Amino acid sequence: GIKDMHPIVFSLYTCLFVSIYTFLYGAMTNQVTFDLTPLSWLYTFIVAVSVSVGANAFLQVGIRYTGASTSAILSMFEPITSVVCGALILNESLSGVKLLGCALILFAAVYQLVDLQQKKTIELQTKEAQLSTQQSLLIDQEAELKDKEELLAATTLALQQQQEELDQNRTALTSAQDSLALQQSKIEEQAA
């Protein structure tokens, strides 16, 4: 998908689509002209490559590294930059409408930043709660495992004691059988 597409390839497709659309619109409205000097063609090419292709490619790289939300918020400052550069470089006037527009953009950007921060805080709290739950489950499992180990140790000890009793009973039985066999042979000797 687009997420895995290289930024320059994505920029190429975007600019190609926009160029075709612009050409078709200009041809239908008779606003396209090819009567330019070679220097004008050079300047047009430089502007097209640097502003369109280059800017789109860098925007895609920026989105990849900063995320879509942060990139969208930073992109909100483009009109303000245009107004400021127009005033500083081109000596354009700063009207009340332009200043109001800039103020609204700043308000929207701050609102988005606060909203984004709240979402991140909620996401972090959710992850912390999940981690706490997992830790509690792990502690419970460790306690259960410890109880089972203690039960196993007690059972093993009981089995060892029963085995010792069984060995003692076998020894006593063997001893009793030997004693009985000895007495039987004495009785047989006396009878013979």
Sine and cosine of phi, psi and omega as CSV:
sin_phi,cos_phi,sin_psi,cos_psi,sin_omega,cos_omega
0.00,0.00,-0.20,-0.98,-0.03,-1.00
-0.90,0.43,-0.57,0.82,-0.04,-1.00
-0.86,0.50,-0.59,0.81,-0.04,-1.00
-1.00,-0.03,-0.09,1.00,-0.04,-1.00
-0.97,0.26,0.64,-0.77,0.04,-1.00
-0.90,0.44,0.66,-0.76,-0.07,-1.00
-0.84,0.54,-0.60,0.80,-0.03,-1.00
-0.94,0.34,-0.61,0.79,0.04,-1.00
-0.91,0.42,-0.69,0.72,0.04,-1.00
-0.88,0.48,-0.69,0.72,0.02,-1.00
-0.89,0.47,-0.63,0.78,0.03,-1.00
-0.88,0.48,-0.75,0.67,0.01,-1.00
-0.89,0.46,-0.68,0.73,0.00,-1.00
-0.88,0.48,-0.76,0.65,-0.03,-1.00
-0.92,0.40,-0.60,0.80,0.03,-1.00
-0.89,0.45,-0.72,0.70,0.02,-1.00
-0.88,0.47,-0.72,0.69,-0.01,-1.00
-0.90,0.44,-0.64,0.76,0.01,-1.00
-0.89,0.46,-0.70,0.71,0.00,-1.00
-0.90,0.44,-0.72,0.70,0.01,-1.00
-0.87,0.49,-0.72,0.70,-0.01,-1.00
-0.89,0.45,-0.67,0.74,0.02,-1.00
-0.88,0.47,-0.72,0.70,0.00,-1.00
-0.89,0.45,-0.68,0.73,0.04,-1.00
-0.90,0.44,-0.72,0.69,0.02,-1.00
-0.89,0.45,-0.61,0.79,0.02,-1.00
-0.93,0.38,-0.62,0.78,0.00,-1.00
-0.95,0.31,-0.48,0.88,-0.01,-1.00
-0.98,-0.20,0.13,0.99,-0.01,-1.00
0.83,0.56,0.64,0.77,0.02,-1.00
-0.94,-0.34,0.08,1.00,0.00,-1.00
-1.00,-0.04,0.72,-0.69,0.07,-1.00
-0.73,-0.69,0.65,-0.76,0.04,-1.00
-0.92,-0.40,0.16,0.99,-0.04,-1.00
-1.00,0.03,0.96,0.27,-0.01,-1.00
-0.84,-0.54,0.42,-0.91,0.06,-1.00
-0.97,0.23,0.33,-0.94,0.04,-1.00
-0.84,0.54,-0.61,0.79,0.03,-1.00
-0.91,0.41,-0.62,0.78,0.05,-1.00
-0.90,0.43,-0.64,0.76,0.06,-1.00
-0.89,0.46,-0.65,0.76,0.03,-1.00
-0.88,0.47,-0.74,0.67,0.02,-1.00
-0.89,0.46,-0.64,0.77,0.02,-1.00
-0.89,0.46,-0.68,0.73,0.02,-1.00
-0.90,0.44,-0.70,0.72,-0.01,-1.00
-0.88,0.47,-0.71,0.70,0.00,-1.00
-0.90,0.43,-0.68,0.73,-0.03,-1.00
-0.88,0.47,-0.70,0.71,-0.03,-1.00
-0.95,0.32,-0.72,0.69,-0.08,-1.00
-0.96,0.29,-0.72,0.69,-0.08,-1.00
-0.98,0.18,-0.70,0.71,-0.08,-1.00
-0.99,0.12,-0.90,0.43,-0.08,-1.00
-0.93,0.38,-0.76,0.64,-0.04,-1.00
-0.89,0.46,-0.74,0.68,-0.03,-1.00
-0.90,0.43,-0.67,0.74,0.03,-1.00
-0.90,0.44,-0.66,0.75,0.01,-1.00
-0.89,0.46,-0.71,0.71,0.01,-1.00
-0.92,0.39,-0.55,0.83,0.06,-1.00
-0.89,0.45,-0.69,0.73,0.01,-1.00
-0.91,0.42,-0.64,0.77,0.05,-1.00
-0.90,0.44,-0.68,0.74,0.03,-1.00
-0.88,0.48,-0.67,0.74,0.03,-1.00
-0.89,0.46,-0.64,0.77,0.00,-1.00
-0.89,0.45,-0.63,0.78,-0.07,-1.00
-1.00,0.04,-0.52,0.85,-0.07,-1.00
-0.97,-0.24,-0.30,0.95,-0.04,-1.00
0.99,-0.13,0.39,-0.92,-0.09,-1.00
-0.92,0.39,-0.65,0.76,-0.05,-1.00
-0.90,0.44,-0.75,0.67,-0.01,-1.00
-0.90,0.43,-0.65,0.76,0.02,-1.00
-0.89,0.45,-0.64,0.77,0.01,-1.00
-0.90,0.43,-0.65,0.76,0.02,-1.00
-0.91,0.41,-0.69,0.73,0.01,-1.00
-0.92,0.40,-0.54,0.84,0.02,-1.00
-0.92,0.38,-0.35,0.94,0.03,-1.00
-0.91,0.42,-0.35,0.94,-0.04,-1.00
-0.99,0.10,-0.10,0.99,-0.01,-1.00
-0.85,0.52,-0.72,0.69,0.02,-1.00
-0.89,0.46,-0.59,0.81,0.03,-1.00
-0.90,0.43,-0.66,0.75,0.05,-1.00
-0.87,0.49,-0.65,0.76,0.02,-1.00
-0.89,0.45,-0.68,0.73,0.00,-1.00
-0.91,0.42,-0.71,0.71,-0.02,-1.00
-0.91,0.41,-0.72,0.70,0.02,-1.00
-0.90,0.44,-0.62,0.79,0.05,-1.00
-0.88,0.47,-0.64,0.77,0.00,-1.00
-0.95,0.32,-0.66,0.75,-0.06,-1.00
-0.98,0.21,-0.68,0.73,-0.11,-0.99
-1.00,-0.02,-0.68,0.73,-0.10,-0.99
-0.98,-0.20,0.08,1.00,0.00,-1.00
0.82,0.57,0.60,0.80,0.06,-1.00
-0.97,0.26,0.45,-0.89,0.00,-1.00
-0.99,0.13,0.50,-0.86,0.06,-1.00
-0.99,-0.17,0.99,-0.17,0.00,-1.00
-0.99,0.14,0.20,-0.98,0.03,-1.00
-0.90,0.44,-0.58,0.81,0.01,-1.00
-0.91,0.42,-0.67,0.75,0.02,-1.00
-0.91,0.43,-0.69,0.72,0.01,-1.00
-0.91,0.42,-0.64,0.77,0.05,-1.00
-0.90,0.44,-0.68,0.74,0.05,-1.00
-0.87,0.49,-0.69,0.72,0.04,-1.00
-0.89,0.46,-0.66,0.76,0.02,-1.00
-0.90,0.43,-0.66,0.75,0.03,-1.00
-0.90,0.44,-0.64,0.77,0.03,-1.00
-0.90,0.43,-0.69,0.72,0.03,-1.00
-0.88,0.47,-0.67,0.74,0.03,-1.00
-0.87,0.49,-0.70,0.71,0.00,-1.00
-0.90,0.44,-0.65,0.76,0.00,-1.00
-0.91,0.42,-0.70,0.72,0.02,-1.00
-0.90,0.45,-0.67,0.74,0.03,-1.00
-0.86,0.50,-0.70,0.71,0.01,-1.00
-0.91,0.42,-0.64,0.77,0.03,-1.00
-0.89,0.45,-0.70,0.72,0.01,-1.00
-0.90,0.44,-0.70,0.72,0.01,-1.00
-0.88,0.47,-0.69,0.72,0.02,-1.00
-0.89,0.47,-0.66,0.75,0.01,-1.00
-0.90,0.43,-0.65,0.76,0.03,-1.00
-0.90,0.44,-0.67,0.75,0.02,-1.00
-0.89,0.45,-0.66,0.75,0.02,-1.00
-0.91,0.41,-0.62,0.79,0.03,-1.00
-0.90,0.44,-0.70,0.71,0.03,-1.00
-0.89,0.45,-0.68,0.73,0.01,-1.00
-0.89,0.46,-0.67,0.75,0.02,-1.00
-0.91,0.42,-0.67,0.74,0.03,-1.00
-0.90,0.43,-0.62,0.78,0.03,-1.00
-0.90,0.44,-0.70,0.71,0.02,-1.00
-0.90,0.44,-0.63,0.77,0.03,-1.00
-0.90,0.44,-0.65,0.76,0.03,-1.00
-0.91,0.42,-0.66,0.75,0.04,-1.00
-0.89,0.45,-0.67,0.74,0.02,-1.00
-0.90,0.44,-0.66,0.75,0.03,-1.00
-0.89,0.45,-0.67,0.74,0.04,-1.00
-0.89,0.46,-0.69,0.72,0.02,-1.00
-0.90,0.44,-0.62,0.78,0.04,-1.00
-0.91,0.42,-0.65,0.76,0.03,-1.00
-0.89,0.45,-0.68,0.73,0.05,-1.00
-0.88,0.48,-0.65,0.76,0.01,-1.00
-0.90,0.43,-0.66,0.75,0.03,-1.00
-0.90,0.44,-0.68,0.73,0.04,-1.00
-0.88,0.47,-0.68,0.73,0.01,-1.00
-0.91,0.42,-0.63,0.77,0.04,-1.00
-0.90,0.43,-0.66,0.75,0.02,-1.00
-0.90,0.43,-0.67,0.74,0.03,-1.00
-0.89,0.45,-0.66,0.75,0.03,-1.00
-0.90,0.43,-0.65,0.76,0.02,-1.00
-0.90,0.43,-0.67,0.74,0.05,-1.00
-0.87,0.49,-0.69,0.73,0.01,-1.00
-0.91,0.42,-0.62,0.79,0.04,-1.00
-0.90,0.43,-0.66,0.75,0.02,-1.00
-0.91,0.42,-0.67,0.74,0.04,-1.00
-0.89,0.46,-0.66,0.75,0.04,-1.00
-0.89,0.45,-0.66,0.75,0.01,-1.00
-0.90,0.43,-0.68,0.74,0.01,-1.00
-0.91,0.41,-0.67,0.74,0.02,-1.00
-0.90,0.44,-0.67,0.74,0.02,-1.00
-0.88,0.47,-0.68,0.73,0.02,-1.00
-0.89,0.45,-0.68,0.73,0.02,-1.00
-0.89,0.45,-0.67,0.74,0.04,-1.00
-0.89,0.46,-0.64,0.77,0.03,-1.00
-0.90,0.44,-0.67,0.75,0.02,-1.00
-0.91,0.42,-0.67,0.74,0.04,-1.00
-0.90,0.43,-0.61,0.79,0.03,-1.00
-0.90,0.43,-0.66,0.75,0.04,-1.00
-0.89,0.45,-0.69,0.72,0.03,-1.00
-0.88,0.47,-0.67,0.74,0.02,-1.00
-0.88,0.47,-0.69,0.72,0.04,-1.00
-0.88,0.47,-0.66,0.75,0.03,-1.00
-0.90,0.43,-0.67,0.74,0.03,-1.00
-0.90,0.44,-0.62,0.78,0.04,-1.00
-0.90,0.44,-0.70,0.72,0.01,-1.00
-0.88,0.48,-0.71,0.70,0.00,-1.00
-0.90,0.44,-0.65,0.76,0.01,-1.00
-0.90,0.43,-0.70,0.71,0.02,-1.00
-0.87,0.49,-0.69,0.73,0.01,-1.00
-0.89,0.46,-0.68,0.74,0.02,-1.00
-0.91,0.41,-0.64,0.77,0.02,-1.00
-0.90,0.43,-0.68,0.74,0.04,-1.00
-0.88,0.47,-0.68,0.73,-0.01,-1.00
-0.91,0.42,-0.66,0.75,0.03,-1.00
-0.90,0.43,-0.68,0.73,0.01,-1.00
-0.89,0.45,-0.64,0.77,0.01,-1.00
-0.90,0.43,-0.70,0.71,0.01,-1.00
-0.91,0.41,-0.62,0.79,0.00,-1.00
-0.91,0.41,-0.66,0.75,0.01,-1.00
-0.92,0.38,-0.53,0.85,0.05,-1.00
-0.93,0.37,-0.65,0.76,0.02,-1.00
-0.91,0.42,-0.64,0.77,0.02,-1.00
-0.91,0.41,-0.62,0.79,0.03,-1.00
-0.91,0.41,-0.66,0.75,0.00,-1.00
-0.94,0.35,-0.55,0.83,0.01,-1.00
-0.96,0.27,-0.45,0.89,-0.03,-1.00
-1.00,0.02,0.00,0.00,0.00,0.00
